[in-house]
Amino acid sequence: MITYRSRFLTRGEVWFDNEPDDAQPVDWILYQQRSHPVPRSRARNFHTFVIDLTQSCEQLQAQLNEDTAYKIRRARDRDKITCECHDPRDPAAMDRFEQMYNQFAAVKGLCPLVRGRMESMAAAGVLDLSVAKDQQGNALVYHANYRDHSRAAGLELPSLYRKFSDSKARNLIGRANRYLTWSDILRYKEQGLKYFDFGGWYQGDDPGLLKINEFKRGFGGQVLREYQCEQIRTLKGWVVLNTAKLLKQARLFSSRPKETEADGQTEPVGGKATVPTE
């Protein structure tokens, strides 16, 4: 179990079907990708996409679709992309990863990296950090994966893909991402892991997220249903988490359109409707 500070609490994180270390006191535990719901916890379905690494290299390669196989070859042979593994316990390596992640997050409208979580994983020996670089040695995409003795799962995959409007640069990063994924898969197989997990599978109809599904499908594999479970272990944890939940609900309520008494029609709060854009 890894532990770190989150929301004024000490949070534990347990992956797959591993068990928590009760010797480490925590306010709440997040069980990631459990095969079955944890008793006395709040659970929700989680779908992911998994590749069986017990297959031969030839079988794995045969499952690549034509487009994915071509882009991997081009990244390796023509683009001269190199894939490297970095020690996540090295502060300089983590600094470089964090810098790219935060640039990526700013473009996507996401929160900055929770570095404490990454460092806790690194200290526990379960964080795998790899990077694809161009011919000049510039980092194009990072992969931060959780890994134990039998399975690796994607955590964060930052790149500057969205930063570039030039299609040539974007295509290069896309090919580098595929090549780095394939490099990770082969490395994990060589190290004796049984599964490579892409870390999620989208179940909705958003076109952009469905494209990410297609990226994953290009490597072969299958969809797997698992569970995310949350278990609150202390009174402090219960108070903080439920207060945060109530505040979030209040913010959502205050942002909803309100009805006018005159005609029952809705008008946007603040008098101006806005449409979120990407």
Secondary structure as GFF3:
##gff-version 3
##sequence-region A 1 278
A	DSSP	beta_strand	2	6	.	.	.	ID=ss1
A	DSSP	beta_strand	9	15	.	.	.	ID=ss2
A	DSSP	beta_strand	28	34	.	.	.	ID=ss3
A	DSSP	beta_strand	42	52	.	.	.	ID=ss4
A	DSSP	alpha_helix	57	62	.	.	.	ID=ss5
A	DSSP	alpha_helix	66	77	.	.	.	ID=ss6
A	DSSP	beta_strand	82	86	.	.	.	ID=ss7
A	DSSP	alpha_helix	91	108	.	.	.	ID=ss8
A	DSSP	alpha_helix	115	124	.	.	.	ID=ss9
A	DSSP	beta_strand	127	133	.	.	.	ID=ss10
A	DSSP	beta_strand	139	147	.	.	.	ID=ss11
A	DSSP	beta_strand	151	156	.	.	.	ID=ss12
A	DSSP	three_ten_helix	161	163	.	.	.	ID=ss13
A	DSSP	alpha_helix	167	190	.	.	.	ID=ss14
A	DSSP	beta_strand	195	197	.	.	.	ID=ss15
A	DSSP	alpha_helix	207	217	.	.	.	ID=ss16
A	DSSP	beta_strand	222	232	.	.	.	ID=ss17
A	DSSP	alpha_helix	235	254	.	.	.	ID=ss18
A	DSSP	beta_strand	258	259	.	.	.	ID=ss19
A	DSSP	beta_strand	266	267	.	.	.	ID=ss20
A	DSSP	three_ten_helix	269	271	.	.	.	ID=ss21
###
